[in-house]
Structures are given as structure tokens and as C-alpha cells.
């Protein structure tokens, strides 16, 4: 096994030693990889994971740095084994709050890498922006306004999903949102910390989603969310947000969040991040994506729509 790996990996002077035990390959990388820039580190680990996936009897890689299990960087924690895979690490970036031509909209729609556009229903530009996103090859989902634990009613826009509504009214509003954005292949929640924790409310929304072959993306605005639990019972495909890109609006923080998301995708095979147009992210989030996405693409990271992550 060790000889086979050595024959298939041509990483001159980067691998100090190789070992194998119970379907886990141990690769001891030399300490100089810690001085690589983050893009080089991403490329090294990603390329090793996909190269090794073709070899028999291997399931995981345990990376060591000069004999130690440690973090290669703040974004790549190599203390635990990582599952090998043939598919490149995939990232789905959802951009929320489309529908009002908010700051950053034009630039997001012109990104070369695939994103998912989450559009508020019943807004002035909802239909136009949905059509533009489809023309750009992006996934479109409904950014469904749902009741939060705290916040102003005005933040939700027209026809939000409230816990005080009767079940039939909830279903009616969900159906109207789908009719307003017929291009949508799914939905995620806009706010919704209160509504997504209510089993009756979530069940009503997901029953309509299932009837219309929509997927659900849980934005995880509450740790008490039951979208995954109810979705599993109803056999509705559910994906979950891994992190928000622009909870902090500083450009450096957004870049840190994006690099953290890449590390998650390399370790798990796929990851979902949510950013925003408008004041929460807007131009700063766009600038970060324009800067990082092309380079990450070159390093083997694939940017996909949420539809590409179903059954993964």
C-alpha cells in the first residue's frame, strides 16, 4: 500500500513519511507547508484528498505536520482524519435579500461562479431579478419571510409567515410566494427564529414545498429550528447553512468567514455559506467574492448551486 501511494503522489519534498492502518493513510507533511500561503495550503490538501481517492483500500487521510496532529492554519484543522473523495470540494453560496435592487445586486448577478439567489417574494423587483439570475445560470430560491423572536414587523415585508396565522393561511401564503417566484427550486427562511422552531408552522410550509417539489434550506437563525426534523418526516430535501459570511460587515471579517467556509468544504466535501445584498453585506461581500472566488476555483474548489448538493 505504501509503495502504491508513493508511486501515485509526486509532491517532491513535501511528504516526509507515509503510513497505513485500517483504511486510513497517514501522510506526514514537512513543517515548511505551514509557511505556504492559504491558497497553496488549500490546493495541497484538496489535491491530495482527490488524488488518493482512486487508490484501493483507502477511506480516510490523516495529515500530520512534522509528526504532529495540528491545525495547518486557522482555516484547516488537520487533527482528525478527512474522508477521501473523487469530487472536488463544493461550496454553495446563497445571497439573501434580492428583490429590491439592493446594494451589490448588479455585481452579484455578474459573478462568473455559480451562486444561489434568494429572492424576497412580493417585492417590486422580485420577478425581474429572478429572471436575471436564471439567465446567469444561477439557482433561484424564495427568501421566505418568517417571524423572528425579536425585531420589527416592517423587516419582514408583505405576507410573512407568522406563528399566529391559521395553518390554512400559512399554506396560502407559501403558495402565493411560490406563484410570485415560479423559477424557484426551493426556499430558505428570512429571519424566522420563532417560526422555524414551531412544528405546526414548519409542517404547513414544508407540506406546500413538497407538493411543489421544492427543497428547503435552513438558514439556522435559531438553534431550535425544526426544519430538518420535519423535513425528514415529510421526505422533503433539507440543506443547512454552515455559516454566515457577513454577520460582521468589516471586509476583513467577511474574508475570514469565506476562508473558514473553504476549510469546512475541504474537510466535509461540501459547505453552504450565506451572504447578503444590501446594508448587511452588499458591496463589501461582493468585493470579497470577486477577489477570492476566481483564485479558489483555480485551486480546485467548485462553486455550485444548492440544487447540486441534494443527496450529497
C-alpha positions as CSV (number, residue, x, y, z in Angstrom):
1,X,0.0,0.0,0.0
2,X,2.7,2.5,0.9
3,X,4.6,1.8,-2.3
4,X,1.4,2.4,-4.3
5,X,0.8,5.7,-2.7
6,X,4.4,6.8,-3.2
7,X,4.0,5.9,-6.9
8,X,0.9,8.0,-7.3
9,X,1.8,11.1,-5.4
10,X,4.5,13.4,-6.8
11,X,4.8,16.0,-4.1
12,X,8.5,16.5,-4.1
13,X,9.9,17.1,-0.6
14,X,6.5,17.9,0.9
15,X,5.8,14.4,2.3
16,X,8.2,13.3,5.0
17,X,6.7,9.8,5.7
18,X,3.7,7.6,4.8
19,X,1.9,5.0,6.9
20,X,-1.2,3.0,6.6
21,X,-3.6,1.3,9.1
22,X,-7.2,0.2,8.9
23,X,-8.2,2.1,5.7
24,X,-6.5,5.3,7.0
25,X,-3.5,6.7,5.2
26,X,-1.1,8.7,7.4
27,X,0.8,11.4,5.5
28,X,3.4,13.2,7.5
29,X,3.9,16.6,5.8
30,X,7.1,18.6,6.3
31,X,6.9,21.6,8.5
32,X,7.6,24.0,5.7
33,X,4.0,23.6,4.4
34,X,3.0,25.8,7.4
35,X,4.7,28.7,5.7
36,X,2.7,28.3,2.5
37,X,0.1,30.9,1.8
38,X,-3.5,29.8,2.5
39,X,-4.3,29.2,-1.2
40,X,-1.3,26.9,-1.5
41,X,-2.4,25.1,1.6
42,X,-5.9,24.6,0.3
43,X,-4.6,23.3,-3.0
44,X,-2.2,20.9,-1.4
45,X,-4.7,19.3,0.9
46,X,-7.5,19.3,-1.7
47,X,-5.3,17.7,-4.4
48,X,-4.1,15.0,-2.0
49,X,-7.6,14.1,-1.0
50,X,-8.9,13.7,-4.5
51,X,-5.7,12.0,-5.8
52,X,-5.8,9.4,-3.1
53,X,-9.5,8.6,-3.7
54,X,-8.6,6.4,-6.7
55,X,-6.4,4.0,-4.7
56,X,-7.9,0.8,-3.2
57,X,-8.3,0.1,0.5
58,X,-8.2,3.7,1.5
59,X,-11.1,5.6,3.1
60,X,-9.5,8.4,5.1
61,X,-6.3,10.5,5.2
62,X,-4.7,11.6,8.4
63,X,-2.4,14.5,7.8
64,X,0.4,15.2,10.2
65,X,2.8,18.2,10.3
66,X,6.3,17.0,11.2
67,X,4.7,14.1,13.1
68,X,2.0,16.1,14.9
69,X,-1.8,16.3,14.5
70,X,-2.4,20.0,14.4
71,X,-4.0,22.9,12.6
72,X,-2.3,23.7,9.4
73,X,-3.9,27.2,9.6
74,X,-6.8,28.8,11.3
75,X,-8.9,27.5,8.3
76,X,-7.6,23.9,8.1
77,X,-7.7,21.8,11.2
78,X,-6.0,18.5,10.4
79,X,-6.3,16.9,13.9
80,X,-8.9,14.4,12.7
81,X,-8.9,12.1,9.6
82,X,-10.5,13.5,6.5
83,X,-12.6,11.3,4.2
84,X,-11.2,10.8,0.7
85,X,-13.4,11.8,-2.3
86,X,-13.3,11.9,-6.1
87,X,-15.4,15.1,-6.2
88,X,-13.8,18.5,-5.7
89,X,-14.8,20.3,-2.6
90,X,-18.0,22.1,-3.3
91,X,-19.3,25.4,-1.9
92,X,-22.8,26.7,-2.4
93,X,-23.0,30.5,-1.7
94,X,-26.5,31.8,-1.1
95,X,-27.0,35.5,-1.4
96,X,-30.1,36.7,0.5
97,X,-32.4,39.8,0.2
98,X,-32.7,40.1,-3.5
99,X,-35.9,41.7,-4.8
100,X,-35.3,45.4,-4.2
101,X,-32.2,46.1,-6.3
102,X,-30.3,46.5,-3.1
103,X,-26.6,47.5,-3.0
104,X,-24.5,44.8,-4.6
105,X,-27.2,43.3,-6.7
106,X,-25.7,44.1,-10.1
107,X,-22.3,42.7,-9.2
108,X,-23.7,39.5,-7.7
109,X,-25.7,38.8,-10.8
110,X,-22.5,39.2,-12.8
111,X,-20.3,36.8,-10.9
112,X,-18.7,34.2,-13.1
113,X,-19.0,31.4,-10.4
114,X,-22.4,29.9,-9.7
115,X,-24.3,31.2,-6.7
116,X,-27.9,30.8,-5.4
117,X,-30.0,33.9,-5.4
118,X,-32.6,34.1,-2.5
119,X,-35.3,36.5,-3.5
120,X,-37.9,38.1,-1.2
121,X,-41.4,37.4,-2.7
122,X,-43.9,40.2,-3.4
123,X,-41.3,42.9,-3.8
124,X,-41.1,45.4,-6.7
125,X,-38.1,43.8,-8.5
126,X,-38.6,40.1,-7.4
127,X,-39.7,38.8,-10.8
128,X,-37.1,40.8,-12.8
129,X,-34.2,39.7,-10.6
130,X,-35.4,36.1,-10.7
131,X,-35.3,36.2,-14.5
132,X,-31.8,37.8,-14.5
133,X,-30.5,35.1,-12.1
134,X,-31.8,32.3,-14.2
135,X,-30.3,33.9,-17.3
136,X,-26.9,34.0,-15.4
137,X,-27.2,30.2,-14.8
138,X,-27.8,30.6,-11.0
139,X,-30.2,28.8,-8.8
140,X,-33.2,30.8,-7.6
141,X,-34.9,30.2,-4.2
142,X,-37.6,32.0,-2.3
143,X,-36.3,34.0,0.7
144,X,-39.4,33.4,2.7
145,X,-40.1,36.0,5.4
146,X,-40.8,34.2,8.7
147,X,-41.5,35.5,12.2
148,X,-38.4,36.2,14.4
149,X,-38.3,36.2,18.2
150,X,-37.2,39.8,18.1
151,X,-37.4,42.5,15.5
152,X,-39.8,44.8,13.8
153,X,-42.7,43.6,11.7
154,X,-41.6,46.0,8.9
155,X,-38.4,44.0,8.4
156,X,-40.5,41.1,7.0
157,X,-42.2,42.7,4.0
158,X,-45.5,41.6,2.6
159,X,-47.3,38.3,3.7
160,X,-44.8,36.9,6.2
161,X,-45.2,33.5,7.8
162,X,-46.4,34.3,11.4
163,X,-47.0,31.8,14.2
164,X,-50.4,33.5,14.9
165,X,-51.7,32.5,11.5
166,X,-54.0,29.6,11.0
167,X,-52.5,26.6,9.2
168,X,-54.5,27.2,6.1
169,X,-53.4,30.8,5.9
170,X,-49.7,29.8,6.3
171,X,-50.2,27.3,3.4
172,X,-51.9,30.0,1.3
173,X,-49.1,32.5,1.8
174,X,-46.5,29.8,0.9
175,X,-48.4,29.0,-2.3
176,X,-48.6,32.7,-3.1
177,X,-44.9,33.1,-2.6
178,X,-44.2,30.2,-5.0
179,X,-46.6,31.7,-7.6
180,X,-44.8,35.0,-7.3
181,X,-41.3,33.4,-8.0
182,X,-42.2,30.4,-10.1
183,X,-38.5,29.9,-11.1
184,X,-37.6,28.9,-7.5
185,X,-36.3,25.4,-6.9
186,X,-36.5,25.8,-3.1
187,X,-36.7,28.3,-0.3
188,X,-34.8,29.5,2.8
189,X,-36.0,31.5,5.7
190,X,-35.6,35.2,6.1
191,X,-35.2,35.8,9.9
192,X,-37.7,33.2,11.3
193,X,-36.1,32.3,14.7
194,X,-39.6,32.0,16.2
195,X,-41.4,30.4,13.2
196,X,-38.8,27.8,12.3
197,X,-39.0,26.5,15.9
198,X,-42.7,25.9,15.6
199,X,-43.6,22.4,14.4
200,X,-47.1,23.3,13.2
201,X,-45.8,26.3,11.2
202,X,-42.9,24.4,9.7
203,X,-45.0,21.4,8.8
204,X,-47.5,23.6,6.9
205,X,-44.7,25.3,5.0
206,X,-43.0,22.1,4.1
207,X,-46.2,20.3,3.0
208,X,-46.6,23.0,0.4
209,X,-42.9,22.8,-0.5
210,X,-43.3,19.1,-1.0
211,X,-46.4,19.5,-3.2
212,X,-44.4,21.8,-5.4
213,X,-41.1,19.7,-5.5
214,X,-39.1,22.4,-3.7
215,X,-36.1,21.9,-1.5
216,X,-35.7,23.6,1.9
217,X,-32.6,25.4,3.1
218,X,-32.5,26.0,6.8
219,X,-30.7,29.3,7.4
220,X,-30.4,28.3,11.0
221,X,-31.4,31.6,12.5
222,X,-32.3,29.6,15.6
223,X,-30.7,26.6,17.2
224,X,-34.2,25.4,17.9
225,X,-35.2,25.1,14.3
226,X,-37.2,22.0,13.4
227,X,-36.9,22.3,9.6
228,X,-34.6,19.4,9.4
229,X,-36.6,17.2,11.7
230,X,-40.0,17.9,10.0
231,X,-38.4,17.7,6.5
232,X,-37.0,14.3,7.3
233,X,-40.5,13.1,8.3
234,X,-42.1,14.5,5.2
235,X,-39.4,13.4,2.9
236,X,-38.5,17.0,1.8
237,X,-34.9,17.5,0.9
238,X,-33.3,19.8,3.5
239,X,-29.9,21.5,3.4
240,X,-28.5,23.5,6.3
241,X,-26.4,26.7,6.3
242,X,-22.9,26.2,7.7
243,X,-22.1,29.9,8.3
244,X,-23.0,33.4,7.5
245,X,-20.4,35.3,5.5
246,X,-21.3,38.8,6.6
247,X,-22.6,38.8,10.2
248,X,-19.7,41.2,10.7
249,X,-19.7,43.9,8.0
250,X,-16.0,44.6,8.1
251,X,-14.3,43.4,4.8
252,X,-11.6,41.5,6.8
253,X,-14.2,39.6,8.8
254,X,-16.0,38.7,5.6
255,X,-12.8,37.4,4.0
256,X,-12.1,35.4,7.2
257,X,-15.5,33.9,7.1
258,X,-15.1,32.9,3.4
259,X,-11.8,31.2,4.1
260,X,-13.3,29.4,7.0
261,X,-16.1,28.1,4.7
262,X,-13.5,26.8,2.3
263,X,-11.8,24.9,5.1
264,X,-15.2,23.4,6.0
265,X,-15.8,22.3,2.4
266,X,-12.4,20.6,2.1
267,X,-12.9,18.7,5.3
268,X,-16.6,17.8,4.7
269,X,-16.7,17.7,0.9
270,X,-19.3,20.5,0.7
271,X,-20.4,23.6,2.7
272,X,-23.1,26.3,2.4
273,X,-22.5,30.0,3.2
274,X,-25.0,32.8,3.3
275,X,-24.2,36.4,2.4
276,X,-26.4,39.4,1.6
277,X,-27.1,42.2,-0.8
278,X,-28.0,45.5,0.9
279,X,-26.6,47.1,4.0
280,X,-25.7,43.8,5.8
281,X,-23.1,42.8,3.2
282,X,-23.7,44.3,-0.2
283,X,-20.6,45.9,-1.8
284,X,-18.2,44.5,0.8
285,X,-19.4,40.9,0.4
286,X,-19.4,41.3,-3.4
287,X,-15.8,42.6,-3.3
288,X,-14.7,39.6,-1.2
289,X,-16.3,37.2,-3.6
290,X,-14.9,38.9,-6.6
291,X,-11.4,38.7,-5.0
292,X,-11.5,35.1,-3.7
293,X,-13.8,33.0,-5.9
294,X,-11.7,33.0,-9.1
295,X,-8.5,32.1,-7.2
296,X,-10.2,29.4,-5.2
297,X,-11.6,28.0,-8.5
298,X,-8.1,27.7,-9.8
299,X,-7.1,25.8,-6.6
300,X,-9.7,23.1,-7.2
301,X,-12.7,24.4,-5.3
302,X,-16.0,24.1,-7.1
303,X,-18.8,26.7,-6.7
304,X,-22.3,25.2,-7.1
305,X,-25.9,26.0,-6.6
306,X,-27.9,24.4,-3.7
307,X,-29.6,22.1,-6.2
308,X,-26.2,20.5,-6.9
309,X,-25.8,19.5,-3.2
310,X,-29.0,17.4,-2.9
311,X,-28.3,13.8,-2.0
312,X,-24.7,14.7,-1.0
